[in-house]
Amino acid sequence: MFILQCLFLMERSSRVSDQKVMAGEALDRRNVWEPSVYYSLGKESFCFAGHEISIRESMDTYGALIWPGAVALCQFLENNQQQVNLMDKAVLEIGAGTGLLSIVASLLGAWVTATDLPEILPNLTFNLLRNTKGRSRYTPQVATLTWGQDLDRDFPSPSYHYDYVLAADVVYPHQCLDELLETMHHFCRPGSGTTLLWANKVRFQSDLRFTESFKSHFNTTLLCELPQQEVRIYTATAKE
């Protein structure tokens, strides 16, 4: 019993330490990206797909901030449109947060559904509508999605089929990594033809452990690696 208690305390201490790292990263708003990206209090502005994108964010929750993986995947999609053609494709983003990635996918011609937790949706909806109205081919949709919960009820297959599922910086110190993997697999079933694009900044050992589990469930290819930002972008399809 004593050993189990010690292991529990060590794991909890590690989670607290990881969360402090994430909090410090959230406070560090230095521009490490292209000159087209600049920061101001509560708002970040970008230039993608020929449009200026203004994002309202909040320091209240990780889900209301823009993280490096989202910016990296936006840049990849814009610069590799022949490799990943989103025109007229059905696209789902899980953990959409501020909506930057969904906005860029919309501007690149996709029919997008952006999902996140209920408390994230108001700001997500605000950013989506402000940046896509009159600009995008399709009006992006917003939906509540709690990883691992009521997936068959709320998103039954094959009624909800997507060409691409996007995920950016969804792996960080939280207690839902198993549920995240379950959700990824739900939308990228064997034989579905759905491709998953996942961008992630490697911060902790938990990132590496999740990546190994991810690779055991999906046929995975490393599309791009940005060593300076410690971001990796993967493409994946479900294993048969």
C-alpha positions as CSV (number, residue, x, y, z in Angstrom):
1,M,0.0,0.0,0.0
2,F,2.8,2.4,0.9
3,I,4.5,1.8,-2.5
4,L,1.2,2.5,-4.3
5,Q,0.7,5.7,-2.4
6,C,4.2,6.8,-3.3
7,L,3.6,6.0,-7.0
8,F,0.4,8.0,-6.9
9,L,2.1,11.0,-5.3
10,M,4.9,10.9,-7.9
11,E,2.4,10.7,-10.8
12,R,0.4,13.6,-9.4
13,S,3.5,15.7,-8.8
14,S,4.6,15.0,-12.4
15,R,1.2,16.2,-13.7
16,V,1.3,19.4,-11.7
17,S,4.8,20.0,-13.0
18,D,3.7,19.4,-16.6
19,Q,0.7,21.8,-16.1
20,K,3.1,24.5,-14.8
21,V,5.2,24.1,-18.0
22,M,2.0,24.5,-20.1
23,A,1.0,27.5,-18.1
24,G,4.4,29.1,-18.6
25,E,4.2,28.4,-22.3
26,A,0.8,30.0,-22.4
27,L,2.2,33.2,-20.8
28,D,5.2,33.3,-23.2
29,R,3.6,35.0,-26.2
30,R,6.9,35.7,-28.1
31,N,6.6,35.4,-31.8
32,V,8.6,32.4,-33.1
33,W,6.8,32.1,-36.4
34,E,6.6,33.9,-39.7
35,P,6.7,37.7,-39.8
36,S,3.1,37.6,-40.9
37,V,2.1,36.6,-37.3
38,Y,2.0,39.2,-34.7
39,Y,0.6,39.4,-31.2
40,S,-1.5,41.8,-29.1
41,L,-3.2,41.4,-25.8
42,G,-6.2,39.0,-26.2
43,K,-5.9,38.9,-30.0
44,E,-3.6,37.2,-32.5
45,S,-3.5,38.0,-36.2
46,F,-2.3,35.8,-39.0
47,C,-2.2,35.8,-42.8
48,F,-3.2,32.5,-44.4
49,A,-4.8,31.7,-47.7
50,G,-4.6,35.3,-48.8
51,H,-6.7,36.6,-45.9
52,E,-5.9,38.3,-42.6
53,I,-7.3,36.2,-39.7
54,S,-7.9,37.8,-36.4
55,I,-8.3,35.4,-33.4
56,R,-9.8,36.4,-30.1
57,E,-8.3,34.2,-27.3
58,S,-8.4,34.0,-23.5
59,M,-6.0,33.0,-20.8
60,D,-8.8,31.3,-18.9
61,T,-8.3,27.9,-20.4
62,Y,-5.9,26.0,-22.6
63,G,-8.7,25.6,-25.2
64,A,-8.9,29.3,-25.7
65,L,-5.3,29.8,-26.7
66,I,-3.4,29.2,-30.0
67,W,-0.6,26.7,-29.7
68,P,2.3,26.0,-32.0
69,G,0.9,22.8,-33.5
70,A,-2.1,24.7,-34.9
71,V,0.0,27.3,-36.6
72,A,2.4,24.7,-38.0
73,L,-0.5,22.6,-39.5
74,C,-2.1,25.8,-41.0
75,Q,1.2,26.6,-42.6
76,F,1.6,23.0,-43.9
77,L,-1.9,23.0,-45.4
78,E,-1.4,26.3,-47.1
79,N,2.0,25.3,-48.6
80,N,1.1,21.7,-49.6
81,Q,-2.3,22.1,-51.3
82,Q,-1.5,19.6,-54.0
83,Q,-0.5,17.0,-51.4
84,V,-3.5,17.7,-49.2
85,N,-6.3,19.1,-51.3
86,L,-9.1,20.3,-49.0
87,M,-11.3,21.8,-51.8
88,D,-14.9,20.5,-51.4
89,K,-13.7,18.0,-48.7
90,A,-15.6,17.2,-45.5
91,V,-13.3,18.1,-42.6
92,L,-13.7,17.6,-38.9
93,E,-11.5,19.3,-36.3
94,I,-11.3,17.8,-32.8
95,G,-10.2,20.1,-30.0
96,A,-10.7,23.1,-32.3
97,G,-10.0,25.7,-29.5
98,T,-9.9,29.2,-30.9
99,G,-10.8,27.9,-34.4
100,L,-7.6,29.0,-36.3
101,L,-7.1,25.6,-38.0
102,S,-10.8,25.3,-38.9
103,I,-10.8,28.8,-40.3
104,V,-7.8,28.1,-42.6
105,A,-9.4,24.8,-43.7
106,S,-12.5,26.7,-44.6
107,L,-10.6,29.3,-46.5
108,L,-8.9,26.5,-48.5
109,G,-12.4,25.3,-49.6
110,A,-13.3,22.6,-47.1
111,W,-16.7,22.0,-45.5
112,V,-15.7,22.2,-41.9
113,T,-17.2,21.0,-38.6
114,A,-15.2,22.4,-35.6
115,T,-15.7,20.6,-32.3
116,D,-14.8,21.2,-28.7
117,L,-16.2,21.2,-25.2
118,P,-19.3,23.3,-24.5
119,E,-17.5,26.1,-22.6
120,I,-15.2,26.6,-25.6
121,L,-17.9,26.9,-28.3
122,P,-18.9,30.6,-27.8
123,N,-15.5,32.0,-28.5
124,L,-14.9,29.3,-31.2
125,T,-18.1,30.3,-33.0
126,F,-17.2,34.0,-32.7
127,N,-13.8,33.5,-34.4
128,L,-15.1,31.2,-37.1
129,L,-17.9,33.5,-38.2
130,R,-15.8,36.7,-38.0
131,N,-13.1,35.2,-40.2
132,T,-15.0,33.1,-42.8
133,K,-18.2,35.1,-43.5
134,G,-18.1,36.1,-47.2
135,R,-14.8,34.5,-47.6
136,S,-15.3,30.7,-47.5
137,R,-17.0,28.3,-49.9
138,Y,-19.0,26.7,-47.1
139,T,-20.2,28.1,-43.8
140,P,-18.3,26.2,-41.1
141,Q,-20.3,24.3,-38.5
142,V,-19.7,24.1,-34.8
143,A,-20.6,21.1,-32.6
144,T,-20.0,19.9,-29.0
145,L,-17.7,16.9,-28.7
146,T,-16.4,15.4,-25.5
147,W,-13.8,12.9,-26.3
148,G,-14.9,9.3,-25.7
149,Q,-18.5,10.2,-24.8
150,D,-21.6,9.4,-26.7
151,L,-19.7,9.1,-30.0
152,D,-22.1,6.5,-31.6
153,R,-25.1,8.5,-30.5
154,D,-23.9,12.0,-31.6
155,F,-21.8,11.0,-34.5
156,P,-23.1,7.7,-35.8
157,S,-21.2,6.0,-38.6
158,P,-21.6,6.2,-41.6
159,S,-24.0,9.2,-41.3
160,Y,-21.1,11.3,-40.2
161,H,-18.2,10.7,-42.6
162,Y,-15.3,12.9,-43.1
163,D,-12.5,13.0,-45.7
164,Y,-10.1,14.5,-43.1
165,V,-9.9,14.7,-39.4
166,L,-7.6,17.5,-38.1
167,A,-6.1,17.6,-34.6
168,A,-3.5,20.1,-33.3
169,D,-1.8,20.2,-29.9
170,V,-4.5,18.0,-28.4
171,V,-2.0,15.9,-26.4
172,Y,-1.0,17.7,-23.2
173,P,-1.3,17.1,-19.5
174,H,-5.0,16.0,-19.2
175,Q,-6.7,12.9,-18.1
176,C,-8.4,12.0,-21.4
177,L,-5.6,10.6,-23.6
178,D,-7.3,7.2,-23.8
179,E,-10.6,8.9,-24.7
180,L,-8.8,11.0,-27.3
181,L,-7.4,7.9,-29.0
182,E,-10.9,6.3,-28.9
183,T,-12.3,9.5,-30.6
184,M,-9.7,9.5,-33.3
185,H,-10.4,5.8,-34.0
186,H,-14.2,6.4,-34.1
187,F,-13.9,9.0,-36.9
188,C,-11.1,7.1,-38.7
189,R,-12.5,3.6,-38.8
190,P,-10.9,0.9,-41.0
191,G,-12.2,1.1,-44.5
192,S,-13.6,4.6,-44.0
193,G,-11.1,6.3,-46.3
194,T,-10.7,9.0,-43.6
195,T,-7.3,10.6,-43.2
196,L,-6.2,12.0,-39.9
197,L,-3.7,14.9,-39.8
198,W,-2.2,15.4,-36.3
199,A,0.2,18.1,-35.3
200,N,1.8,18.1,-31.9
201,K,4.5,19.9,-30.0
202,V,6.6,17.4,-28.1
203,R,6.8,18.6,-24.5
204,F,6.6,15.6,-22.1
205,Q,7.2,11.9,-21.9
206,S,3.4,11.5,-22.1
207,D,3.5,12.9,-25.7
208,L,5.9,10.1,-26.7
209,R,3.9,7.4,-24.9
210,F,0.7,8.6,-26.7
211,T,2.5,8.7,-30.0
212,E,3.6,5.0,-29.6
213,S,0.0,4.0,-28.8
214,F,-1.2,6.1,-31.7
215,K,1.1,4.3,-34.1
216,S,-0.2,0.9,-32.8
217,H,-3.7,1.9,-34.0
218,F,-3.0,3.8,-37.2
219,N,-0.8,3.5,-40.3
220,T,1.3,6.5,-39.6
221,T,3.6,8.7,-41.7
222,L,5.6,11.6,-40.4
223,L,4.8,14.4,-42.9
224,C,6.9,17.2,-41.4
225,E,9.1,17.9,-38.4
226,L,10.0,21.4,-37.2
227,P,13.0,20.9,-34.8
228,Q,13.1,24.5,-33.7
229,Q,9.5,24.4,-32.6
230,E,9.6,20.7,-31.6
231,V,6.5,20.2,-33.7
232,R,5.7,17.0,-35.6
233,I,2.9,16.6,-38.2
234,Y,1.6,13.1,-38.9
235,T,-0.8,11.7,-41.4
236,A,-2.6,8.5,-40.5
237,T,-5.3,6.0,-41.5
238,A,-6.8,3.2,-39.4
239,K,-5.2,-0.2,-39.5
240,E,-7.4,-2.9,-40.8
